[in-house]
Amino acid sequence: MAVAIRLKKVSDTSKKRHNFRIVVMDELKPRDGRVIEQLGYYDPAKNPASLKLDKEKILAWEKKGAKISATVRSFLKKVK
């Protein structure tokens, strides 16, 4: 099973606000599928956008072979 660190969409459809969780999940699962572990969140609706990452866990999963999506990699660059 190949795993990926990517965004999972969590939204309030009545207000059309989208929030995202940064999660570890199977690559073959859909975007809103089952999560192995949650590593942070991203809320673009706030001004400035709210971002929280657990860098240690992300790096630990990367050492285990998890692929990091381009968006999450750009978030890591912003945090460093």
C-alpha positions in Angstrom: 0.0 0.0 0.0 1.5 3.3 -1.1 0.6 6.2 1.1 0.5 9.9 0.4 0.5 13.1 2.5 -2.2 15.3 0.9 -5.2 17.6 1.6 -8.6 16.3 2.6 -11.5 18.7 2.0 -13.7 19.5 4.9 -16.3 22.1 4.1 -19.4 23.9 5.2 -21.5 23.6 2.1 -24.2 25.9 3.4 -21.7 28.8 3.6 -19.4 27.7 0.7 -16.4 27.8 3.0 -13.7 25.2 2.5 -11.3 24.0 5.1 -8.6 21.3 4.5 -7.0 18.8 6.7 -3.4 17.6 5.9 -3.6 13.9 6.2 -1.8 10.6 5.5 -3.9 8.3 3.3 -3.7 5.5 0.7 -2.9 7.0 -2.7 -5.7 5.0 -4.3 -8.5 6.3 -2.0 -10.6 9.3 -3.1 -9.8 12.8 -1.7 -12.4 12.5 1.0 -11.7 8.8 1.8 -10.4 7.1 5.0 -7.5 8.7 6.7 -4.6 6.9 8.4 -3.4 10.0 10.4 -4.2 13.7 10.5 -1.1 15.9 10.5 -2.5 19.5 10.4 -5.0 21.8 8.8 -5.3 24.7 6.4 -8.1 27.3 6.4 -7.9 29.7 3.5 -11.1 31.6 4.5 -9.3 33.4 7.3 -7.3 36.5 6.6 -4.4 35.7 6.7 -4.9 32.0 5.9 -4.5 29.7 8.9 -2.0 26.9 8.6 -0.8 24.4 11.2 1.5 21.5 10.4 3.2 18.8 12.5 6.6 18.9 10.7 8.1 16.0 12.8 5.3 13.6 11.9 5.4 14.7 8.2 9.1 14.0 8.0 8.7 10.7 9.8 6.1 9.6 7.3 8.3 10.7 4.4 11.1 8.5 5.8 8.7 5.6 5.8 8.1 6.2 2.1 5.0 8.4 2.0 4.8 10.7 -1.0 4.1 14.4 -0.3 1.8 16.3 -2.6 3.0 19.5 -4.3 0.6 21.6 -2.3 1.7 20.2 1.1 5.3 20.5 0.0 4.7 24.2 -0.7 3.2 24.6 2.8 6.3 23.0 4.3 8.5 25.6 2.5 6.3 28.4 3.9 6.6 27.1 7.5 10.4 26.5 7.4 
